[in-house]
Amino acid sequence: MKKIFIALLSTVFLFAACNSSDNDGPNAADDAVTIEEGEIVAMDEAEFKSIIDGDAEKIWAASAFTLAGLTTFTDCRLDDSMLFRSDGTYEYNGGQDLCGAEDDAFIKTGTWEVNFDDATIIFDKGTSNEEVGEVIGMTETEIKLKGAYMMMEVRGVYTSD
């Protein structure tokens, strides 16, 4: 799950596809959803980072997720969350419904940093697990991320109080 969340938030950001039995059937194409890009309210890198980590720590919960524009196979992503700490560490919680593949553990940890100029969050920079999530919308309570998994676009929306 970490890779897709990281790719989105990236989320992961941010991760992997779920069991194909989740949304199989003749109406699977009806699961198409568009997560639109939005405005990024941060004026500089410090504010960008502050929105993400709340100047101490902040939890972001998944509220929408698409893989190649579809919600097929993504139900297991909607119980995921990520805690960002101001010291540059994160804790990813895959929730009770793990998707499989990279989403194989309930809790994963690592480091994160931002690149304000590129509007990205970089997870585990310089490691074999490095992932980059493009921030395509951001307010104090919502972050929209875009990334890729196995050459398919992934998008996610994450909310916080």
Helices and strands as residue ranges (DSSP letters): H 4-8, G 28-31, H 45-53, E 57-67, G 75-77, E 81-85, E 89-93, E 107-115, E 120-123, E 131-138, E 142-149, E 152-159
